[in-house]
Amino acid sequence: APHWGCLRHNAEIIERVEGKLHEQCRHYIKLLRETCHELALTHGKMEQALLPLRTTLRLAAAKGDEMMGQAPVTNTLTLAQAVSLAEELVEMYAKDLHLKRLIVDDVVAQANRDVLIVYLTSWEMMPYVDKRRQSELFDMLTPPAPLFHPNSSPSPNATPPRLSSSSYEDDDPYA
């Protein structure tokens, strides 16, 4: 039970505040569940995007074609390396999604304030997502920009497109 301090003797205030708190709780629990659902959909899309690459590697291995895995995907990565790096990134997000699902499942019944603080901190911190490694992986997996576009002149200030983690962080991961 919450500590009401100087309001503990005012039943009307306690009743009104508790009602509003319960209403807000239901609303935020619904948002957490919706967020987890969106994260799961995004994770599924990530897995689907990896499927053709994994299949290509498996078929090549089944045929004994060692060279296919060494086929260049970018100037610095082979197909096998790109798949491995992408799988590492997807695994980070899968673990984070699992953690968030556990939190959502328990937060409804959790009355201990300290546990709730740990849950909220864990949700925000994303302990399974190594931000430094995530940035490295994005850099490695982002193909270099073409030196010029066939229909335009080269721009000396052009920068290559980069995979962005901002959508993962802004909309609460994976979106």
ZIWO-V59099 format. One record per run of one state. SS is the DSSP state (a for helix, b for strand, c for the rest). FROM is the first residue (numbers start at 0). TO is the last residue. If there is no record, write none. Layout:
# ZIWO-V59099
ss->SS from->FROM to->TO
ss->SS from->FROM to->TO
This chain:
# ZIWO-V59099
ss->c from->0 to->3
ss->a from->4 to->6
ss->c from->7 to->9
ss->a from->10 to->61
ss->c from->62 to->64
ss->a from->65 to->68
ss->c from->69 to->70
ss->b from->71 to->71
ss->c from->72 to->76
ss->b from->77 to->77
ss->a from->78 to->106
ss->c from->107 to->111
ss->a from->112 to->124
ss->c from->125 to->129
ss->a from->130 to->140
ss->c from->141 to->164
ss->a from->165 to->169
ss->c from->170 to->174
